[in-house]
Amino acid sequence: MKSFVGARTVLSGAVVIAAALMTASVPARAETWPSHTIKAVVPLGPGTGSDVMARITLEKVSQQIGQTIVVENRPGAGGTIGTATVVRAPADGYTMVAYGALASAQALYPNLSYDMVRDLIPVIPLGQQPIVVLVPPSSPYKTLKDLVAAIKAKPGKLNYASAGVGSTSHFGASRLLMTIGGKAQHVPFKGAEAITELMSGRVDFSIQPLSVAVAQIRGGKLRALAVEQKTRSPQLPDVPTIVEAGVSADAIYPYYAGVFVSSKTPKEIVGKLHDEIAKALKDTDVQKKLAAIGVEPMPMSTKEFTDFFAKDVQNNIEIVKAANIKVQ
């Protein structure tokens, strides 16, 4: 009798284990998402454009879904280190990356163990904003024409700060230098450290997302020479556009941030995530906060954003080749 009970117990245990394995292999179900904390990785330091946009928007999303969304900053290697953690995480909608320079990172690191286009789904943009050409308040360059003339007169002598290799500030400056036919020394920092160094006067200029620098510009700690877009920014109405400042519109480098998840994430969960973020972006309070830092709406479906991102990767590959940008 004991041996029979024992055999039945072992059999039951085997069935339980098999059932558990089967359950583990079943993809995450959309009807139960989200049931616990979600992690949003920002692969740059705190205070950067993507970080600010993500925190404003995802705070509202968290309220809507009734779950905590933890924003985790993981800077390094042009955003590829933090992004890798999302690519390798379970494809269940509980880990995402919020960033604005994945296209440039893909162009800069072609030998990554993963592919931004193949291994990530661009769920939805958080918004777009202009980038601004900045100098310290003590700078002798009062206009963009002054800065351009100095760059051309002293090739490679002036330096510029960026939020890191492959960041928007890096590629934005590269695009400007390509357009004017000039050269300058790139000095990469970690995230918002570039702003600190610029304010101190230890670097000559920088091109940064408006959200990162708007407070310092208004406070007189930085001087804005031009806004890289076709129309003036409502946040900086007295600052000329790059064309008004005397440089071709070819220098304009688009800056946007969006949310991406693993390409293996069930489409139902991707759809839910898109809809919740889209809902948050329509909230009046969120819109006011984003507008205050110069962020403009960029409404897109997941399909539209996917197509947009693929084209942006190709555009950045062209910049890398033309400017001969390499990882140090």
SULGIDA-V173986 format. One record per backbone hydrogen bond with DSSP energy under -0.5 kcal/mol. CO is the residue of the C=O (numbers start at 1). NH is the residue of the N-H. E is the energy in kcal/mol with one decimal. If there is no record, write none. Layout:
CO,NH,E / CO,NH,E
This chain:
1,5,-2.5 / 2,6,-2.7 / 3,7,-2.2 / 4,8,-2.4 / 5,9,-2.5 / 6,10,-2.3 / 7,11,-2.2 / 8,12,-2.6 / 9,13,-2.4 / 10,14,-2.3 / 11,15,-2.3 / 12,16,-2.5 / 13,17,-2.5 / 14,18,-2.6 / 15,19,-2.6 / 16,20,-2.3 / 17,21,-2.4 / 18,22,-2.4 / 19,23,-2.5 / 20,24,-2.3 / 21,25,-1.3 / 22,26,-0.7 / 23,26,-0.9 / 29,32,-1.1 / 29,33,-0.5 / 30,33,-1.0 / 38,70,-2.9 / 39,41,-0.6 / 39,96,-2.4 / 40,42,-0.5 / 40,72,-2.7 / 41,43,-0.6 / 41,98,-2.5 / 42,44,-0.8 / 42,74,-2.1 / 43,76,-0.6 / 45,48,-1.2 / 46,192,-0.6 / 48,52,-2.5 / 49,53,-2.3 / 50,54,-2.4 / 51,55,-2.4 / 52,56,-2.1 / 53,57,-2.0 / 54,58,-3.1 / 55,59,-1.3 / 56,60,-0.8 / 57,61,-1.8 / 58,62,-2.5 / 59,63,-1.4 / 60,64,-2.0 / 61,65,-2.4 / 62,66,-1.3 / 62,67,-1.0 / 68,38,-2.7 / 68,70,-0.5 / 69,71,-0.6 / 70,40,-3.1 / 70,72,-0.6 / 71,73,-0.5 / 72,42,-2.7 / 72,74,-0.5 / 74,82,-0.6 / 76,79,-0.9 / 76,81,-1.4 / 77,80,-1.9 / 79,83,-1.8 / 80,84,-1.8 / 81,85,-1.0 / 82,85,-0.5 / 82,86,-0.8 / 83,86,-0.8 / 83,87,-2.1 / 84,88,-2.1 / 85,89,-0.6 / 90,92,-2.1 / 91,266,-0.6 / 94,39,-2.9 / 96,41,-3.2 / 97,99,-0.5 / 97,260,-2.7 / 99,258,-2.4 / 100,256,-0.6 / 101,105,-1.9 / 102,106,-2.3 / 103,107,-1.6 / 104,108,-2.2 / 105,109,-2.3 / 109,112,-1.3 / 115,119,-3.3 / 116,120,-0.7 / 119,263,-1.9 / 120,122,-0.6 / 121,123,-1.0 / 121,261,-1.7 / 124,259,-2.5 / 127,257,-1.9 / 128,296,-4.0 / 130,210,-2.3 / 131,228,-3.2 / 132,134,-0.6 / 132,208,-2.0 / 133,225,-3.1 / 133,226,-0.9 / 134,206,-1.9 / 135,223,-2.9 / 136,139,-1.8 / 140,142,-0.9 / 143,147,-1.8 / 144,148,-2.9 / 145,149,-2.4 / 146,150,-2.0 / 147,151,-2.4 / 148,152,-2.3 / 149,153,-2.0 / 150,154,-1.9 / 152,155,-0.5 / 154,157,-2.3 / 154,158,-0.8 / 158,185,-3.2 / 159,204,-0.9 / 159,205,-1.3 / 160,187,-2.8 / 161,207,-0.6 / 162,189,-1.8 / 163,191,-1.8 / 164,167,-2.2 / 167,171,-2.5 / 168,172,-3.0 / 169,173,-1.4 / 170,174,-2.0 / 171,175,-2.5 / 172,176,-1.9 / 173,177,-2.7 / 174,178,-2.3 / 175,179,-2.1 / 176,180,-2.2 / 177,181,-1.2 / 177,182,-2.1 / 183,156,-2.0 / 185,160,-2.8 / 186,188,-0.5 / 187,162,-1.6 / 189,191,-0.9 / 190,193,-1.8 / 191,194,-1.6 / 192,195,-0.9 / 192,196,-1.3 / 193,197,-2.4 / 194,198,-2.1 / 195,199,-2.6 / 196,200,-1.6 / 197,201,-0.6 / 197,202,-1.5 / 197,203,-0.7 / 198,201,-1.1 / 205,161,-1.9 / 206,134,-3.3 / 206,208,-0.5 / 208,132,-3.2 / 209,212,-1.1 / 209,213,-1.0 / 210,213,-0.6 / 210,214,-2.1 / 213,217,-2.4 / 214,218,-2.4 / 215,219,-1.7 / 216,221,-2.4 / 216,222,-1.3 / 217,220,-1.3 / 221,137,-0.6 / 222,224,-0.5 / 223,135,-2.1 / 223,225,-0.5 / 226,133,-2.5 / 227,229,-2.0 / 227,242,-1.7 / 229,242,-0.6 / 233,236,-0.9 / 234,237,-0.5 / 236,239,-1.8 / 238,240,-0.5 / 240,227,-2.4 / 241,245,-1.9 / 242,247,-2.5 / 243,246,-1.6 / 248,251,-1.9 / 249,252,-1.8 / 252,254,-0.5 / 255,129,-2.0 / 257,126,-3.8 / 257,127,-1.1 / 258,99,-1.9 / 259,123,-2.2 / 259,124,-1.1 / 260,97,-2.6 / 261,121,-3.2 / 262,265,-1.9 / 266,269,-0.7 / 266,270,-2.1 / 267,271,-2.4 / 268,272,-2.0 / 269,273,-2.8 / 270,274,-2.7 / 271,275,-2.4 / 272,276,-2.4 / 273,277,-2.3 / 274,278,-2.8 / 275,279,-2.1 / 276,280,-2.1 / 277,281,-2.4 / 278,282,-0.7 / 279,282,-0.8 / 280,283,-1.3 / 283,287,-2.7 / 284,288,-2.1 / 285,289,-2.2 / 286,290,-2.6 / 287,291,-2.7 / 288,292,-1.9 / 289,293,-0.6 / 290,293,-1.0 / 290,295,-2.7 / 291,294,-1.7 / 296,128,-2.5 / 301,305,-2.5 / 302,306,-2.3 / 303,307,-2.2 / 304,308,-2.4 / 305,309,-2.7 / 306,310,-2.0 / 307,311,-1.8 / 308,312,-2.1 / 309,313,-2.3 / 310,314,-1.5 / 311,315,-2.1 / 312,316,-2.2 / 313,317,-1.9 / 314,318,-1.6 / 315,319,-1.5 / 316,320,-2.5 / 317,321,-2.0 / 318,322,-2.7 / 319,323,-2.9 / 320,324,-0.8 / 320,325,-1.6
